[in-house]
Amino acid sequence: MRAYLRSDPLALHRATARFLFASRQLDRLLRQAGRGSIAIPTALVLASRDRIIDNTATEVVLNRLTGGQCTVHELPAAHVLEFEPDPRPFYDLLIAALRQAEES
């Protein structure tokens, strides 16, 4: 997987000042957004062995933004769920979330 990511011609290896500024702006907007700002059904899928994402912090922020209406799923995986040896649990969760959203 590392070799694949290293040789991916679309991979991001450098960031411009404009990109970093936009990222900072998005962070600021998220901090300022009030509780319940997201009013649609929201599913959060996390990888339990993720070494990049802070799962606890992500869950706290999303629960605030959805007013506690976020459904959290954690899969025994690393950072990129769709590249797991068996990505079916990830895709099954996506399909289930879409079906649930249709019913809402």
C-alpha positions in Angstrom: 0.0 0.0 0.0 2.8 2.4 0.8 4.4 1.8 -2.6 1.1 2.4 -4.3 0.6 5.7 -2.4 4.2 6.8 -3.1 3.8 6.2 -6.9 0.2 7.6 -7.1 0.4 10.5 -9.6 -2.5 12.2 -7.8 -1.1 11.9 -4.3 -0.5 15.1 -2.4 3.1 15.4 -1.4 3.3 19.2 -1.0 0.9 21.9 0.0 0.7 25.5 -1.1 0.3 28.3 1.3 -3.2 28.8 -0.2 -4.1 25.2 0.6 -2.9 25.5 4.2 -4.7 28.8 4.6 -8.0 27.2 3.3 -7.5 24.3 5.6 -7.1 26.6 8.5 -10.2 28.6 7.5 -12.2 25.3 7.4 -11.0 24.4 10.9 -12.1 27.9 12.1 -15.5 27.5 10.6 -16.0 24.1 12.2 -15.0 25.5 15.6 -17.5 28.4 15.2 -20.4 26.2 13.9 -23.0 25.8 16.6 -24.4 22.7 18.1 -26.8 21.0 15.7 -25.5 22.8 12.6 -25.8 19.6 10.7 -29.4 18.6 10.6 -29.3 15.6 8.3 -28.6 11.9 9.2 -24.9 11.5 9.7 -22.8 8.4 9.9 -19.2 8.5 11.0 -17.1 5.5 10.1 -13.7 5.4 11.9 -10.8 3.0 11.7 -9.9 1.6 15.2 -6.1 1.4 14.3 -5.9 4.8 12.7 -2.6 6.6 13.4 -3.5 9.8 11.6 -7.0 10.7 12.8 -7.8 11.3 16.4 -11.0 9.3 16.6 -12.2 10.6 19.9 -11.8 14.2 18.9 -13.5 13.6 15.6 -16.4 12.0 17.3 -16.7 14.8 19.8 -16.8 17.4 17.1 -19.3 15.6 14.9 -21.6 14.9 17.9 -21.6 18.6 18.6 -22.2 19.5 15.0 -25.1 17.0 14.7 -26.5 17.8 18.1 -25.7 14.2 19.2 -27.5 12.7 16.2 -24.4 11.1 14.7 -24.2 7.3 14.3 -20.7 6.2 14.9 -19.2 3.0 13.5 -15.7 1.8 14.2 -14.1 -0.8 12.1 -11.0 -2.9 13.0 -8.9 -1.3 10.3 -6.1 1.3 9.6 -6.6 4.8 8.1 -7.9 4.1 4.6 -10.8 1.8 5.1 -11.5 1.1 1.4 -7.9 -0.2 0.9 -8.3 -2.8 3.7 -7.7 -6.4 2.5 -11.4 -7.0 2.9 -13.2 -3.6 2.3 -16.7 -5.2 2.4 -17.5 -4.2 6.0 -16.8 -0.5 5.1 -18.9 -0.7 2.0 -21.7 -2.6 3.9 -21.8 0.3 6.4 -22.0 2.9 3.6 -24.9 1.0 2.0 -26.7 0.7 5.3 -26.2 4.4 6.1 -27.6 5.3 2.7 -30.6 3.0 3.1 -31.3 4.5 6.6 -31.1 8.0 5.1 -33.6 7.1 2.4 -36.0 5.9 5.1 -35.7 9.1 7.1 
